[in-house]
Amino acid sequence: MKRCGWWSTVVIFALLSLFFVADFAHAEKEQLNAYTIWSERYANAIFTAFTKDTGIKVNWMRFSSGEVQARLEAEKNNPQVDVVFGNMAEAFVDGVQKGLFDPYKPKGAENIPDAFKDPKGYWTGVAIDPICFMFNIKFLKDHNLNPPMSWQDLLNPAYKGQLQMADPRTSGTGMYRLLSVIQAMGEDEAYKYEKALSQNVQVYTKSGAGGALPIARGQAAGGIFFLVDALEMQKKGYNVTISYPKEGVVAGIEAMGLVKGAKHPDLAKKFLDWASTERMQKLYEENDINLIPSNPNVPVFDPALDISKIKVLPLDVEWAGKNRDRLVERWINEVLQ
């Protein structure tokens, strides 16, 4: 009897061990890996809400747009993430031609306009974000200057060595500044303009928001940013002003997509489905995320996000993505050198 009792105990412990191992393996399996270009505060709000809604943990890392692309290319034969969230649409187009993404049309994306998603499902836009000028108000007053209202205003000698803006080699903001001037002036004139503008540039920052805080603190006069980063400075109480050039700007489409060869494709698709819903985009308002929803059914209450009065220039995202490397190389050769 004692021997039977001993064996029963062994069997019970063995079964419990198998249960816990299986449960642990399941828990390990239920984890999604992601890259994002969104700020830590924004990304944490989105991924935390997804985990709360689904129970799926997200391991995420934040990099600039160019860094995300470089990592995806380096990891192409052994992908380290399942999804990319929030990168610029043209970066996805660039990645598709390099074999970095798989097509997937998320459930729930039906209400997102066709202009904000790839027809084959390689990327789905989740937010709109225009380029803008952000300048330190004290600097403008001290130098008897008005907020710039034209691209040409930035060539004023008063700004010599006083502007900070992003490097298009590493930053989506820098790329969209370049695309904005190309759309406003034509490609050849845009590069002449960028060369002239470089005389007033104090530093080209690695990330799009890199120059925002120095400008806000008065360490530089101003620069060119996505609206999301400029508004972040304003809402933190810094004495900065936001303006737009009369010639127009490009509005970036911040998108998401499925990484080719993802190790957890089912979890990735669950996330892409969830992130295509109105529920996700309503998180912008709830968490003070300064982005414009791509879903027209999600209301925008912040008047600073009303871009109906600014000149938004059309952009062929396919052209921009397929010419991305060429445009950056031209910038290096004609502006930096």
C-alpha positions in Angstrom: 0.0 0.0 0.0 2.8 2.4 0.9 4.6 1.6 -2.4 1.4 2.3 -4.3 1.0 5.6 -2.4 4.6 6.5 -3.3 4.1 5.8 -7.0 0.8 7.8 -6.9 2.7 10.8 -5.5 5.4 10.4 -8.2 2.7 10.3 -11.0 0.9 13.3 -9.6 4.1 15.4 -9.4 5.1 14.3 -12.9 1.7 15.3 -14.2 1.9 18.6 -12.4 5.4 19.2 -13.8 4.1 18.6 -17.3 1.2 21.0 -16.7 3.5 23.8 -15.5 6.0 23.2 -18.3 3.2 23.3 -20.9 1.7 26.4 -19.2 5.1 28.1 -19.1 5.7 27.2 -22.8 2.3 28.6 -23.7 3.1 31.8 -21.8 6.4 32.1 -23.5 4.7 31.6 -26.9 2.1 34.3 -26.2 4.6 37.1 -26.7 4.9 39.4 -29.7 8.1 41.2 -30.7 7.9 44.6 -32.3 9.9 47.6 -33.6 8.4 51.1 -33.4 9.5 54.6 -34.2 7.0 56.1 -31.8 8.2 57.7 -28.5 8.3 55.6 -25.5 5.3 57.2 -24.0 3.2 56.7 -27.1 4.3 53.2 -27.8 3.8 52.1 -24.2 0.2 53.4 -24.2 -0.6 51.4 -27.3 1.2 48.1 -26.5 -0.1 48.2 -22.9 -3.7 48.5 -24.1 -3.2 45.6 -26.5 -1.9 43.4 -23.7 -4.8 44.5 -21.5 -7.3 43.6 -24.2 -5.8 40.4 -25.4 -3.4 39.1 -22.7 -0.6 39.0 -25.3 2.6 40.5 -24.0 4.6 42.8 -26.4 8.4 43.0 -26.3 9.1 46.2 -28.1 12.1 48.4 -29.0 12.1 52.0 -30.2 14.4 53.3 -32.9 14.4 56.0 -35.5 12.9 55.2 -38.9 16.3 54.6 -40.6 17.5 52.5 -37.8 14.5 50.2 -38.0 15.1 49.7 -41.7 18.8 49.0 -41.1 17.9 46.4 -38.5 15.3 44.7 -40.6 17.8 44.4 -43.5 20.5 43.0 -41.2 18.1 40.5 -39.7 16.4 39.6 -42.9 17.5 35.9 -42.7 16.6 35.6 -39.0 13.9 38.2 -38.1 14.0 39.3 -34.5 10.5 41.0 -34.6 7.1 40.1 -35.9 5.7 43.5 -36.6 6.8 47.1 -37.3 4.4 49.7 -35.8 4.3 53.4 -36.6 7.0 53.6 -39.3 6.5 55.8 -42.3 4.6 54.4 -45.3 7.4 55.1 -47.7 9.7 53.1 -45.5 7.4 50.1 -45.9 7.4 50.5 -49.7 11.2 50.6 -49.6 11.2 47.5 -47.4 8.8 45.6 -49.6 11.1 45.8 -52.6 13.9 44.5 -50.3 11.8 41.5 -49.2 11.3 42.7 -45.6 7.5 42.4 -45.3 4.7 40.0 -46.0 1.2 41.1 -47.1 -1.7 41.0 -44.7 -4.9 42.9 -44.8 -6.0 43.4 -41.2 -9.6 42.8 -40.1 -11.0 46.2 -39.1 -9.1 48.2 -41.7 -12.1 48.4 -44.0 -12.9 51.9 -42.7 -9.4 53.2 -43.3 -9.3 55.1 -46.6 -7.5 53.5 -49.5 -5.1 56.4 -49.6 -3.8 55.4 -46.2 -3.1 51.7 -46.9 -1.3 49.5 -49.4 -3.7 47.8 -51.9 -1.9 44.5 -51.4 -1.8 44.7 -47.6 1.9 45.3 -47.1 1.2 48.3 -44.8 -1.8 49.9 -43.2 -1.8 53.5 -42.1 -2.7 54.2 -38.5 -2.0 58.0 -38.2 -1.3 61.1 -40.2 1.4 63.6 -39.3 2.3 66.7 -41.2 5.7 68.5 -41.4 5.9 71.9 -39.6 8.2 74.6 -38.4 8.9 74.9 -34.6 10.7 78.0 -33.3 11.7 79.4 -29.9 9.5 82.5 -29.3 12.2 84.3 -27.2 14.7 83.9 -30.0 12.2 85.4 -32.5 11.4 88.3 -30.3 15.1 89.0 -29.4 15.9 89.1 -33.2 12.7 91.0 -34.2 11.6 88.1 -36.3 8.1 86.7 -37.1 7.5 83.0 -37.2 8.6 81.7 -40.6 5.7 81.3 -43.1 7.8 80.2 -46.1 10.6 77.7 -46.9 12.6 80.7 -48.0 12.3 82.4 -44.6 14.6 79.7 -43.1 17.5 81.0 -45.3 17.5 84.3 -43.4 21.2 85.0 -42.2 19.7 85.6 -38.7 19.4 81.8 -38.4 23.0 81.0 -39.3 24.1 78.1 -37.2 20.9 78.3 -35.2 18.7 75.6 -36.8 18.4 71.9 -35.8 16.7 69.3 -37.9 16.8 65.6 -38.6 19.2 63.7 -40.8 17.3 61.8 -43.6 19.8 59.0 -43.4 18.4 57.9 -40.1 15.2 59.8 -39.5 11.7 59.7 -41.1 11.3 63.3 -40.2 14.4 64.2 -42.2 13.1 62.2 -45.1 9.7 63.9 -45.0 11.4 67.3 -44.8 13.2 66.4 -48.0 10.1 65.1 -49.6 8.2 68.3 -48.7 10.7 70.5 -50.4 10.8 68.2 -53.4 7.0 68.4 -53.7 7.1 72.2 -53.1 9.9 73.1 -55.5 10.8 70.2 -57.7 13.7 67.8 -57.1 16.6 69.8 -58.5 15.6 73.0 -56.9 14.9 71.2 -53.6 18.5 70.0 -53.4 19.8 73.5 -54.2 17.6 74.7 -51.4 18.8 72.1 -48.9 22.4 73.1 -49.7 21.7 76.7 -49.0 19.7 75.8 -45.9 22.7 73.7 -44.5 24.5 77.0 -44.0 22.1 77.8 -41.2 22.0 74.3 -39.7 23.7 73.8 -36.3 23.3 70.1 -36.3 21.5 67.3 -38.1 20.0 65.0 -35.4 19.8 61.3 -35.6 16.1 61.1 -34.6 13.3 63.3 -35.7 12.6 64.8 -32.3 16.3 65.2 -31.4 16.3 68.9 -31.9 13.0 69.7 -30.3 14.2 70.0 -26.7 17.3 72.1 -27.5 15.1 74.5 -29.4 12.5 74.6 -26.6 15.3 75.4 -24.1 16.7 78.2 -26.3 19.9 76.4 -27.3 18.8 76.8 -31.0 16.4 79.0 -32.8 14.1 76.5 -34.5 13.8 73.7 -36.9 11.6 71.4 -39.0 9.6 68.6 -37.3 6.6 66.4 -37.5 3.7 68.1 -35.8 3.5 65.3 -33.2 6.9 66.3 -31.8 6.4 70.1 -32.0 3.0 69.8 -30.1 4.7 67.7 -27.5 7.0 70.6 -26.7 4.1 73.1 -26.6 2.0 70.9 -24.3 4.9 70.5 -21.9 4.8 74.3 -21.5 7.8 75.3 -23.5 7.7 78.8 -25.2 7.7 77.6 -28.8 5.5 78.5 -31.8 4.4 76.2 -34.7 3.9 77.5 -38.2 3.7 76.1 -41.8 5.2 77.2 -45.1 2.8 78.8 -47.5 4.2 76.6 -50.3 3.0 73.5 -48.5 4.2 70.4 -46.7 3.9 66.7 -47.0 1.9 64.8 -44.3 3.4 61.5 -43.4 1.4 58.3 -43.1 2.5 56.4 -40.0 1.9 52.7 -40.7 2.3 49.1 -39.6 3.0 45.8 -41.2 3.9 42.1 -40.9 7.6 41.3 -41.0 8.5 38.6 -43.5 9.5 35.4 -41.8 8.0 36.5 -38.5 8.4 33.8 -35.8 4.9 34.6 -34.4 2.8 35.4 -37.4 -0.5 34.5 -35.7 0.2 36.9 -32.9 1.3 39.6 -35.3 -1.9 39.3 -37.2 -3.9 39.6 -34.0 -2.1 42.8 -33.2 -2.6 44.2 -36.7 -6.3 43.4 -36.5 -6.6 45.1 -33.1 -4.5 48.1 -34.2 -6.8 48.7 -37.2 -9.9 49.2 -35.1 -11.4 52.5 -33.9 -10.7 51.3 -30.4 -6.9 51.7 -31.0 -7.0 55.1 -32.7 -9.3 56.4 -29.9 -6.3 55.8 -27.6 -4.7 58.9 -29.2 -7.2 61.3 -27.6 -7.2 59.3 -24.3 -3.5 59.4 -23.9 -2.7 62.8 -25.4 -1.0 61.3 -28.4 -0.6 64.2 -30.9 -1.4 62.2 -34.1 -4.3 62.5 -36.5 -6.3 59.2 -36.8 -6.3 57.6 -40.2 -9.8 56.3 -39.5 -12.3 59.1 -40.4 -14.8 57.7 -37.8 -12.5 58.6 -35.0 -13.1 62.2 -34.0 -10.3 64.8 -33.4 -11.0 67.3 -30.7 -7.7 69.1 -30.4 -7.8 72.2 -32.8 -4.0 72.0 -33.1 -4.5 68.7 -35.1 -6.9 70.4 -37.6 -4.8 70.6 -40.7 -7.7 71.7 -43.0 -6.2 75.2 -43.2 -2.7 74.3 -44.1 -1.5 73.4 -47.6 -0.8 69.6 -47.7 1.0 68.6 -50.8 0.2 65.3 -52.5 2.8 62.5 -52.3 3.1 59.4 -54.3 4.1 57.0 -51.5 5.1 54.3 -54.0 7.5 56.7 -55.7 8.9 58.0 -52.5 9.6 54.5 -51.2 11.1 53.2 -54.4 13.4 56.3 -54.6 14.2 56.5 -50.9 17.8 55.3 -51.1 18.5 57.4 -54.2 17.1 60.6 -52.7 19.2 60.1 -49.5 22.3 59.3 -51.5 21.8 62.5 -53.5 21.4 64.5 -50.3 24.7 63.1 -49.0 26.5 64.0 -52.2 25.0 67.4 -52.9 24.2 68.8 -49.4 26.7 67.3 -46.9 29.7 67.3 -49.2 
